[in-house]
Amino acid sequence: MNAMWQSDFDTEVYVFQRAKHLQRHCGDQIFLKEDATGVLCALVDGLGSGKEAEKAAKAVVEAIDANSSLKSLADIVARSNEAVAGLRGAAIAIWRTDWAKQKLIYCGIGNIRFFMVGEDDELVYPISSTGFLSGRRQKIRTQEFSYRPGSRFLMHSDGLTLAGIKKYLYASANIENTGHCIESNVAEVPEDDVTFLMGKMKC
Ligand SMILES: [Mn+2]
């Protein structure tokens, strides 16, 4: 998969995904939902790869979808955690924007990376908690950041190794072209599931 996500609200997101060894099952799954108030976006990496990893990651995405109307992001993550009980674990990075306040709430557990250009043009990169969703109770920490309309962001799973993050986040090229540049760093036949979302907040 490599395509611009279709937004009804001028948010721009280029989504890329390629499964380990080009397998049919992908352990990385994404969630993207937008309404007039903001975006809810998540990337989930099921432990390992193949069918079982995909099953765990899909269970998390389904839980996010079913609970997306909950006010608290931590509560959505708690429901997602319950969803992988008895399955493989999963890493998660999830965030929600509030268009009116120009704020972003972030929660990350495990090895997914998220970068954003903040309100003063500084690079924002929240550090995720160690561990993964496992179904066992765990502390869920969220962080809040401010951004500006048009702020760029990049989120990617650990299947992508990327040097020089800043050149993509501060690029003058449009989102799709920036996405293609990042894509050129991905192996034709990757050794892990690779997913990234390169985007730009609604102007
Ligand atoms: Mn991975």
Residues whose N, C-alpha, C, O or C-beta is under 5 A from the ligand:
A	BS01	MN	D45 S157 D158 G159 D192 D193
